Amino acid sequence: MEPKRVLIIGAGIAGLSAGCYLRMNGYGTQIFELHDKPGGLCTSWKRRGYTIDGCIHWLVGTAPSSPFHRIWRELGAIQGREIVYYDEFARYELPDGRTIHFRVNPDELAASLKEIGPEDSEAIDELAAIIRKMAALQQREDDILVPPELRGFFGRIGGLFRILPLMRVLGPLFKLDQQSYAERFTNPELHEAMTEIFPKGITALALPMTLAGMHARSTGYPVGGSLEFARAIEKRYTCLGGEIAYNSRVAEILVENDTAVGVRLEDGTEHRGDYVVSAADGHSTFFKLLGGRYSSDEQRRYFEEMPIFDPLVFVAFGVKRTFDELPPLTSGVIFRPSEPLEVAGRTFEHLTVIVENFDPTLAPPGSTVIKVMFGSDYGWWRAKAADRRAYLEAKDEIARQVLERVEERFPGIGSQVEMTDVATPLTFERYTGNWQGGMEGWMMTPGSLRLRMKRTVPGLRNFRMIGQWVSPGGGLPPAGADGRHLAMILCKRDGIKFHAEEA
């Protein structure tokens, strides 16, 4: 019998993962990607001999202790790749010269925080205890590798019992965002640091979850960065016989008798398949590719009401300097410059400078890429882009202001800059199609933590949605897992015994 054919929209990590697992199980596949390279938002770009990494700051699943490790090995993503493990998440520098070290070791973290705010010892000890317990709790592979739809009643009940210890540890943190959690710290410096360490609105679980993964050494940074990571999965996919069509933007999902039967590209060509899978932007999928015909009221409300991660402005500098005085820092150095920064209608009292001295592949010898990122307003940039000259001038002015303030923290850096690059939300929208140029989908907030979004749409057969727009919090691990889950579900439906193996 002729193998069934699956058409996949988007060669990001979710689309590539789906392609790999489907090919392992004998499906014919073709991925359509609007850009000329893989990865989607998991990408990097080159400027004047420097590589600007647009995605990975840390990757869950770099060590065998994590169930995501098996997925990355099956996708060929981390074999032979050097992994950097961090001892510090970030440094928060105070105006008086003192530094709050957000160390990943909970005992060292507690000591650093108590040096600044001994009056908050109780809250500090509570945070350290949560990190220790989270680091010790190991997720079972079945809870990650098998989709909820296929776990069965007893499998789902077992999963609930397995997370009960975690629920007891975290308790009220499920209901708090990071800024509300910061209220537990009465010391003004600690309170400010806890407020600034993560984006406004994000769940209070973000900090202990991140530090716990790094402390357990199940989370690290793959040297080579985002595009090399994506290219490794692309290679795995093509070696399995998968097809990718680059520079091929999908304009419409073809539907006949309420069944997805193919795609039509912008150039007018049509391609037919037994299943259509969108691993692309969710908003475009529902309201453009499907014309708004099949989204449910619930799915519409997501786009109307749920917060997304802010679109970002990326300011990157290639600097003739090695920054040997700084250890690897995931989220860099946070400090308050003498003057606030005005970016696209927003005011920032603090700057976060990420110094990528931990990856020598991103810069020429003796040089380093540093990045400053800001949440921004898509509408402001869209209005500015009506005048191309004004748009470019705005980018230049932001780079000038950022460098002026970075010079305060790193004197002399202005004369050492060899490359400057500014990417805006419109940049990311142009190359990825992501709604409002966002870097991820739904923000992981207290209200979205328990949401399980449907991967199907009402009334439409043979269609699936995967990727960050069905997983609050987004990120690479859920994208990798989504591809595996999709293949398992289709195999079950088609009577095929699911098979996966390491590259």
N, C-alpha and C positions, 0 to 999 in steps of 0.2 A: 504494500500500500504506500502511496506517495506520502512523504512526511508533511505534516501540517506546517504552514508558513505563518510566521509572526512578523508584523511590521512594527518597528519601535521608533518612536519620535524622540530624538534627543540622545546624543552620545556623551551625556554626563555620566557620573559614576553609577547611578541607578540604571540607566539605559544600557551601559556596557556590561554591568553585572547581569542584568536580565539576558542579554545576548549570550554571555558566556554560559550561564546555566542552561539556557534553552538549547544551545548547541551541544552541550554535554549529553543532552537527552534526545538528540536526534531531530530537533525541530529545524526547519529552514528559517533563517532570520535575515532581516535587512534593517539597518539603522539609518535614519535620515537625520542629518545634523546641519543646522544652518551655518555654523562656523566652519573654518577650514582645519580645525584640530579637535581632538577629543577633550573631555573633561568638564565641559560646561563651566560652571562656577569654580570647579577645581582646576585652576589654571595658573599660568605664569606668562609673563611676556618680557621681551628683551629690549633694552635701551642702551646703546653705546657701550656694549660689553658687559652690562649688568643685567641680572635677571630679577624682576620684581615678582615676588610670589603673592598671588591673590587669594590664597585660601588657607592652606594647612598651617596652623600654629601648634596644634597637637593632634595626635591621632589615637583614638581608642582602639586597642587591639594589637599593639605592636609586640606584645609578649605572649607566649603560649598560655599563660594563666587566664587570658581573656577569651571568652567564646568567640568574639569577633576575629580573633587571630586565625581561626580555621577558615573563615570566609575570605580574609585577605590572602591566605595561602592558596585557596582554591581559585582565586582570581589572579594569582601570580603577581600580586601587588607589592609584596615586601621581601620576597626571596632575594638574598644577596644584598639587601639594602642596609646601610649603616643607620642605626637608630640612636638619636641623642635623647638621653633622659635628663630631665630638669631637676635641680635641687631647689630652685626658686621659681615661683609663678610670676611674681612681679616685685618691684621695689617702689614704695610710696615715699617720696622724699619731702620732708617738711621744710618750711622756710628757714628754720633755725639750724639746719644742717643735720638733724637726726633723720634716720631712715627706718621705715617699717618694712621689714623683710617678710613677704608672704612666702615662707618656706613650705615645701611640700611635706616635710617631716613634721607631724603634729606637735611633737615635743619642742622642736626648734621654732616652729611657728608660735607656739604659746609663749616661749621665752621672749621672742622678739616683740610680740604684742604687749606683754606685761612690762617690758622696759618703758614703753610709751604710756600705757594706761593700767598701772597696777590696781587701780580701783575697779577695773572691769574683770578681775581675775575669774569670777564665777562664769561670766559669759564666754571668756576665752577658753577656760577648761571645758566648757560644754561643747564649743566648736571643735576643740582638739579631740574630744572623746568621739564625736560624731564621725570625724575623719578616720580615726582608728578603726571604728566598727565598720564603716563603709568599705574601707580598704580590705578588711578581713573577710567580708561577705563575698562569696564567689557565686556568680550567676551560673546556673546550669545551662549546658549547651542547648538542650531542647527548647528552653525558653527564648533563645535567640535564633536558633537555626530553623525552627519549625514555625510556620505561621499560625496564629491563633485559630484560624478556621479549621486547621487539620489536627489540632491537639486533642480534640474530643473532650467530653465532659470531664473525665477524670484527670486528663492532662491539664485542663484549665484550672480545676480545683487544686491540683498539686502545685501549679504555678502560684496560685494565691497563697497557699500555705508557705511556700518557699520565700515569698516576699514579706511575710508577717514580721520576721525579725527586723527587716529593714524599716517597716512601718513603725515599729516600736522605737527604733533608734531616732527616726526623723520627726515623728510626732507632728507638732504644730508647724514645722517648717513647710509642710505641704501647702499651708494656707497663706504664707507670707511671700512677698516679693523682697528683693535684696535691700531696697531702701527701707522697708518696714523692719526687716531683720536688723538693720544698722541701728535702730532705736534701742536695741539692747545694750549698746555701748555708750556709756555716759561721757567717757573721755572725748573731748571735741575732735582731737586728731584721729583717734580710732574710728569715731563715728563718720568723719569725713572720708577716711580711707575706705571703709566698708561701703559707703554710698557710691564711691567713684570706681570701685574695682570691676563692676559689671554694668551693662547697660540698664538704664532705668526701666523698671517694669518686669525684669526677668525674675524667675523664681529664686527664692533664697537657697534652693537646693544646688544651684549652679556652682557656688564656691566650694562647698564640701565635696560634691561629686567630682569636680575637676581635680582638687588637691588629693582626694583619696585615690583616684586612678593613677596619678603621678607618683604618689607615695608607694603604691603597690607595684610600680614599674610595669603596669599594663598599658600605660599611656606614654607615648614619646613622639619624637619628631623624625620622620624619614628624610634623611639627607638627600638632596636633589629637588625637594619641593613638590609642588602640586602637579605641574604638568608632567613631570617624569613619572609620578605616581599614576596619573591617568594613562600615560602612554604604555605603562607596563600592563595595565588591564586591557587596553586596546590591542596590544600584541597577543595577549592570551586569547582574546576574542577572534582575531584574524587567524591565529594558528589553529583554532578550532573549526575554521572554515566559515566564519561569519562575514557578512558583507556590510560595509559602511559607505554611504554616499554623503560626502562632505559638500559644503556650499549648496545644500538642498533643503531649503526652508519649506516646511509643510504649510499649505494654505488652507486645507480642509480635510477633515476626516469623512470619508465617503460612507454613507449609510443607506442601506436598502432594506425595507421591511423591518425597520427598527433593529437592524443588525449592522455592526461595523464591518465593512468589507474591504476597506483599503484607504489610501490617502491620495490626495492631489497636491502636487508641488506647485510652487509659485510659477514655474515655467510651463505649467499646464499639463505636464505628464502625470499619468495615473498609475498607481501600483496596487495590486490586489493581494489580499492575504486572508487567512482563516481567522486571525486575531489581529487587533490593533491595540498597541500599548503606548500610552503617553507617559514618557519620563521627562516631559517638558514642563514649562511654566503652567501652573494650574489655572490662572486667570485666562490666559490665552487659550488653553485647552477647552475650558467650559464655554467661554463667551465668544471666541473667534472660530476655532477649529470645529466646534460642534454647534456654533451659531446660537448658543444659549437655549437650545431645544430640550436638552435632557438633564440639566442640573436641577437638583431638588431645592426646595425652599431652605433646607438646612445648609446645603452647600453654598447657596447664594448668601446666606447670612454670614458664613465664614468670611467672605470677601468684603462684606459691608461692615462687620462689627469686630472681628478678631484682629488684635494687633499683630503686625509683622515686624521683623527686624528692620531697623532703620536702614535705608539705602546709605551707602558710605561714600565719602570722599577719601581717596587714597592719595597721600602725598609721599613720594619716595625720593630719596637722594642716594646717589652712588658717591661714596666718600673715600678719599685716599687716606684711610685711617683704619686701624685694626681693633680699637676699643678693647685692648687686652685687660683693662682694669675691671671689665664687667664679665661675670659668668653668664652662661646661657640663661636667658630670661624669657619665658613664654610670652608674657604680656608686657615686657619691657619696663621702662622707668616712667613713673607718673610723677609729675611735679607741677607746681603753680608758677607760671611765668609772671614777670612784673606787671604785664598788661594782659587782660583777657584777649582771646582771639575771636574775631568775627568771621564766621564761615557761613555763607549762604543764608543769611538772616538769623543765624543762631549765635549765641555767645557761649564761649567755653572758658571756664576759669582754670582748667587743668589741661595739660598736654600729656599724652602717652606716647613715648618714643620707643618703638620696637627696634632693637639693634640686632641684626641677624648675623652676628659674628660666629654663630654656631654652625653655619653652613657655608663652607668655602667654595662650593660650586656656584654660588649666586653672584660672586664678584671676582674681579681679577686679583692676583696675589697682592697682599698688602692693602686691600680695599674692603669695604663693607657696604651693604645696603642697609639703610635705616628707613623706617616707615612711620608715618603719623596718620591715623585714621579718625574720621569724625562721622557720627551720624548726621545725616543731612536731609533736606527737604526736596523731594523729587519735583514738586510743582515749581519751586524756585528755579531749579536748573532748566526745567522745560520752558519756562517763560524766558529765561536768559538766552536760551539757544535760538530764539527767534531772530536774534542778531548775532551772527557768527563771530563778529569781531568782539562784541561785548562778552560773549561766552569765553573766548580765549583770554581776554583781559582778566576776567574773573578768576580763571585758573592760575594765571601768572601772579595775580595779587595774593591769592591764597598761599602759593608756594613762597612768595617773598615774606609774608607775615609769619608763616610757620618757621622758615629758616631763621628769621630774626629772633624768634623765641627759643628755638633749639640752641642757638648760639649762646644763650644765657647759661644753659646747662652744660654745653660742650664748647667752651671757648676755642676760637680758631677754626671752627668747622666750616665757616663760610668760605674760607680760602681753599678748603680741601674738597669741596663739592665738584664732581666731574660730570654728574648726570642728575637731572631733575625731571620728574614725571608726575603728572596729576591725572588721576582717573576719577570721573564723577559718576553719579547714578546713570547718566545717559550713556557713559562708556559701557557699563555692564549691561544695560538694556540693549545696546546695539549688538554686542557680541554674544549675548546669551538669551535675549528675549525675556528675561525675568521681569515680572510685574514690578513696575516702578523702579527698576534697576536694583532691587533688593539683593543682598548677599545670601540670605537664607529665606525660608518661608515664614511660617507662623512662629512668633516668639514663644518660647517655653515659659509661660506665665502660670501663676497658681490656678487660673481658670482653665487653662488648656492641658494641664498635665494628664488628666484622665481621659481626654478625648481619644476615641478610636475612629478615625475618619474612614469612610467607605472608599474602597478602591474601584468600585463600580458606580454606574449612574443609573437612576431608575429608568426602566423601559428600553435600555440599550444593551443588546446582547453582543458577546464576543469583544468587549472593550474592557480594558483595565487601566487604572491610573496608578503610577508608582512614583516614589521620590519624595522630596522635601515638602511638597504641598499636601501630602496625606500623613505626614509625621511631624507633629508639633516639636519644635526645637531643631528640626532639620539636621544637617551635618552628614558626614561621610558614612559612619557606621550604619545608620538606618537605611541609607541609600544602597549600600552594599547588600544588606540583609533583604531589602525589598526585592531585588532581582532574584535572589534565591527563592524567596517565598512565592513570587509569581510563577516561577518554573515548577515548583512543587504543586501549586494549585492547578495549573494547566495539565501537568502529568496525571494528577489524580482524576481530573475531568475526562482525560482522553485514555485512561486505562494503561498508562505507562508507569513502570516502576522507576521512581526518581533515582538518579545516580549523580554523584558529585565526587570529584577527585582533585587532589592538589596538582598544581601545574608542575 
